[in-house]
Structure formats: structure tokens, C-alpha cells
Amino acid sequence: MLVSLVAFFSILSLISGIIYLLLGLKITGVILSAVLTLVISWKVIPWFHSTAGEELNSKLGDISAEGKKKPLPKKSILLALIYLVLLSASFYVLFTHQTAKAIISPWQVVPYYFFILYFLSSLTLVFAFYLMKNAPASWLVRVMLASYYFLSFSVALIIYQIGYGFDPFIHEAALKVIGQKGVIEPITIYYSAYYGLTVILHKLLFIPLAWLNTYLVPVLGALVLPSLSLKTFTKLGWRGEAVLLAFLLLVFPFSFLILTTPQNLAFLLVFIIILLSLTAKKAKDYLLLLLLSLTAFFIHPLAGIPVIFFSGAIFLYSREREQIQIPATRFGRVFPILKKYFYFLYYLLCSFSLPAAFYIFEKSNGDPRQSPIGAFPSLSSLLAQSFRISLPDKSNIFLNFSYFLLENGVKIIILLVLIGLILAVKEKWKKYKVYFYLSLSLFLSYFLTEALSFSYLINYERSAYSDRILFMAFLFLLPFILLAFRWYLQKLLQTRSLLLYSNLIFITILLVASLYSSYPRYDAYFNSRGYSTGNYDLEAVRWIETDAGSPGAAAASAENKFIALANQQVSAAALREFGFKHYLITKTGEEIFNYPIPTGGVLYQYYLAMVYDKPLRKRMLRAIDLAGAKTGYFVLNKYWFQYPKVLEEAKLSANSWKSFGDGEVVVFKYIVK
């Protein structure tokens, strides 16, 4: 059933993404996508299910039969009821502390006793799962795991009433355009499968686009990952450790599962592919991996390209290539040499694929006066940073422990991977080479990508792509971490009383620390800096829209020609309220949005000059003239570190100004005379 669900969503995403690229998603495209998905799924899914699930269904059937003979311990039922109460209380606390204010971290408004509830929920579950360790197929285990995963993934979704992050606002505005017009220009391969899946679900099931764009990744992650993990671990023969091992997956920060973006959906697919690959044996299993990999590519190539290489490598490695007979021709004599170096060349190609793609994109989008190649990072400095032990001691014991794990995370992962490698060699698990070499190739890819300048991006965003490659490199080391965790649990489950219970409590503390670290933070150690979009941002952009188009306003009412220099969260508010409504043509012929999107664009440079240098009238008039507008607005948020200084200077240069929320947001208006 689970394999069928994953395959169906993959087919729907892939088909709708391709239809979006070729025809658009008006009524014809939607109907064609739905029909093709149903026909292909009807033919293909039973094929995948019969091969991928045969052996697993047999094993789960045996476990279920045994479960009927041996009902779950009464203590575990009691613990499940206690967990239900604690889970309900946790959600109640989150829903009663929602905010529309502009905040940096959800932990600024979530009370401390939420962490107590989360700790008690985790502690209750870890003891319940210890008692239920021999029942990985139990529906109760799956429900408790899924609900715990969803609680962990949904803190930001609940706390931020207006929305969390910046990218979701852009994608929601794009989805609304696609829903109305069928496409959004320019049409690109990346995001196509995400847009296709979301629009199809919206039009066929009448689910609001805002809901899908918010909950898709957290809900899919909570529904699929726990059950798939249980099934994978059971099929691997890890029955006694399967339940606790699926629970332990959350001890590492899971930031990519708390927010719905195309990149995060692609990362989720990569996670699923890695889990499925652990038990892949037959050719059709590998075709399922390839299907998911192609879907990931059409969602986001940054994840799709490496995972396509991975699917090909694990398929080739698993075949009995030694049995292939090559005729005694000239090629036949060369073939053993090619075979000997094939994997080296294959992984080298994987290493260069992403940097090459970024290089080409940089050449076409960057400043032609700048070289796309910057300085290569120092390998010695990277290694020094990776292996330096950090001992935080600035705050309370919980924060100190959380940041000890965060700041030493790379060292901890390397240690776990080394243990996993030793166990893989000891257990003669031949597949491990594919995961290890693919990860190494991505580390090389990260190093090469770090050398690119990304001149078309704002400074603080230039490391984003290489950081995602680094995350992928660590993601492919997951099998070794699982082996290390399984070995730990095997030893733990053989112990008794005090040592066992103290370790279960320690696991619980790790889970709480992971929850805290997975969300933006604002504490003695770290300031995530990025404020959320607040209610006064919404009020400001609504007022600007009304003022710019009102009778007698300087802006041309028919075309509503105005620009607004603001930070990205105010721009996000404008997107949320009005979508891509206002585009202007600059004197250079470039089409730009009237708010600073993207942050690497020309309007954002003017905004930065206004807040970092000085809000000069001539500077704003140059921006207005460049955009061919009649009116300009400069939006200043109170959380800006030079707010008092910029506020007084802007009052001197603007024609007028208006305050929202007692100065939380101030809008300055500039009119061309």
C-alpha cells in the first residue's frame, strides 16, 4: 500500500510536470494529466507493488499473525493513552500561542512548558516503543509515530499565522497564476513537477492552494517516513530495533521537513529513495527508484541530478556484470579496462555535473563583467573547522547541550559514519560502496561549487546552493548512521534496568534538542536574523496599493505605476496580497516586479543603499526613473538596527509618510514633480 502511494504521487507529479511544460495546466492539461496518471498507475503500480512488496508483505504478515497471538502489553496501551493526552496538550499550547507579529524564531512566543510537554511526550513514546519493539507492523505504532513526526514538523506552520519563510510566498503567488492562466512565465523545468502536483490536487480535490503550499511536505513526511522506515528496517531483518530506530531518525535536525518548498519536497523524495534502495533487489525495484529520481529532477534539479546518478549506480552495481559475455573484438579487449575505471569516471562525472550546471547558469545570468569563478575555499581551513571541538557554556544547561550537538554535529556524524562503515565491511554489505562513493562525489561537488561567484545573488545567499549540496552529501551517508544506531540499539536492548532506562531518557533529551535546533533561533548563541512577515507589513502594502491607485494620486491610476523599496518580508506580504500584479519595464528593457524581488535584483540594491547608506531623495528618484514609474515608496521596519537614524533622515527627504502599529512599519512616499 505504501509503495503504491509513493509511486502514484510520483507518477502524478511527473506527468503533470511534463504536461505543464508542454501544454500548460488549463482544463485540457489538468484532464490529460489526470487521465494519463490513472492509466499509467493502473498498469504500473501493481507491477511495482508485486515485486517491491512481495517479500515484505510476507514478513509483515508473519509479524501480524504473531501479534494476534501476543497482544500488545497493557503498559504500552496505557502509555499510548498518556501520549495522546500529552500530544493534545502540545498542539493546544501551539495553537493558543499563534502570532501575526514579525518574529525571528517561534521560540520567542512558544512558552517553556511546551518543551516540558514535548519531553514528556517523547519519554512516553520511547518507553512505549521499547515495550512494543516486537510489533513494528502494529497500526498503533504507526499512528503514534506519524502523529509525533507531524507535531515535530508543524511548530512553525502553527505559530506563524501569516506564513513562515520567504520562498513559500513566491511559490504561492506563482501557483495562483498557474491556476488561473495555466502557466507562469518563464516556463522552466525546475519546479515544474511541484507546480503540476499542487495545481492538480487543488483543481481535482478542491484543496486550497495556500494549504497545499504550506502543509504538503510536513504532512507527506509525517505520513510516509515513519511507515516506510518501519517496513524497510523490517525487510532488512532489523525487526527488534525497527520501532526505536524509526523513532531515532528525528535526533538529527529536520529543518527541510518543516517548510514546503520545491527544494524540500525534492529532499524528501531523496530520503524516500535512499530508504527504498536499502531493500531493492529486483529490476523493477530499481525502476521505481528511477521513477522517483526523475520526479525529483523535475521538482528541483539540484536534488534530481545526484539522485539520478545514484539510482543508476546502485542498479549497475547490483547487476551481475561479470556474467556479461563480450565478443572477442577490439572492443572486447578494451572492455575490461573500461569496466575497471567505469565507476571512477561515473562518480567523477557526478561530481562535475552540478558545478557545471551552476557555471552555465552563472554565465547566462551573472554580470558579464565578472568571472563566474571565484577563489577556491581552503581545504585545510574547512578541515580545521570540521574537527575543532566546541564546548558552549554561555547559557543554561539545555541550550549549552543543544549547541554542543549543533556545533559538533559534523564530528558526531563522521564518528557514526565510521562506525557504520566498519559494521558494513564486517557484515559484508557490498552495497555500501555506492552510498559512500556517491557521498564523496557530492563532497567534491560542494568544494567545486563553493568556488563559483554566484554574482547574480545577494551576498548572504551565495552559499545557499553549495550548502544544499553538502546536505545531500550527508544525506547519502544515512545508511551508515542507521547501521551505527542499530548496533547501539542492539547493545542497549540487551542491558537491563538503570543503564537501559538512562539511555532511553538520553534519547528523549536528544529529541528535544533536535526539535529546538530544527527551527530558527534567537538566543545567547545564535540569531537567525530573518524576521517573518507580520500583520503591519500586510497593512502597509494594502495602504500602498490603495494610495498609489487612489483618485488624485501621482501614480497613473490605470496602470498603477509605482515602486516600493522594502525588505524581502514586506515584498512577501505584497505577493501574498496581490500576487504578481505589478510589473514595470526599465529603461534597459528589463521587466521587474515593483517590489524588490528577487533580492539580487536592481530594486533591492537601491533599498540596501537607502537603509545602509542614507535615504536620499535623489536616490529614490533614480530608482523611480529607472523603473519608469511615477511614485515611489520606501518601507522601513522598526526591527532594522539603524531604525531611529534612518527614520529621521527619511522624514526629511520624503513628501509624506505614514506609520503602522505605532512605528512598527513606516512608509515614506516620494512623488516625481
Secondary structure, DSSP 8 states (H G I E B T S, - for coil): -HHHHHHHHHHHHHHHHHHHHHT-SSHHHHHHHHHHHHHHHHHHHHHHHHHHSHHHHHHHHHHHHHHHHS---HHHHHHHHHHHHHHHHHHHHHHTT-B-S--S-GGGTS-HHHHHHHHHHHHHHHHHHHHTTT-TT-HHHHHHHHHHHHHHH-HHHHHBSS-SSSHHHHHHHHHHHHHHHS--SS--STTHHHHHHHHHHHHHH---HHHHHHHHHHHHHHHHHHHHHHHHHHHTT-GGGHHHHHHHGGGS--GGGSS--HHHHHHHHHHHHHHHHTT--SHHHHHHHHHHHHHHHHH-HHHHHHHHHHHHHHHHHHS-GGG----SSHHHHHHHHHHHHHHHHHHHHHHHHHHHHHHHHHHHHS-TTS-SB-----HHHHHHHHH------SS-HHHHHHHHHHHTHHHHHHHHHHHHHHHHHHTT-TTHHHHHHHHHHHHHHHHHHHTB--TTS-GGGTTHHHHHHHHHHHHTTHHHHHHHHHHHHHHHHTS-HHHHHHHHHHHHHHHHHHHHHTS--BSSS-B-------HHHHHHHHHHHHHHHSTT-SS-TTTT-EEEE--HHHHHHHHHHH-S--EEE-TTS-EEESS--STTSHHHHHHHIIIII---HHHHHHHHHHHT-SEEEEEEETTSTTHHHHHHHHHHHSSEEEEETTTTEEEEEEE--
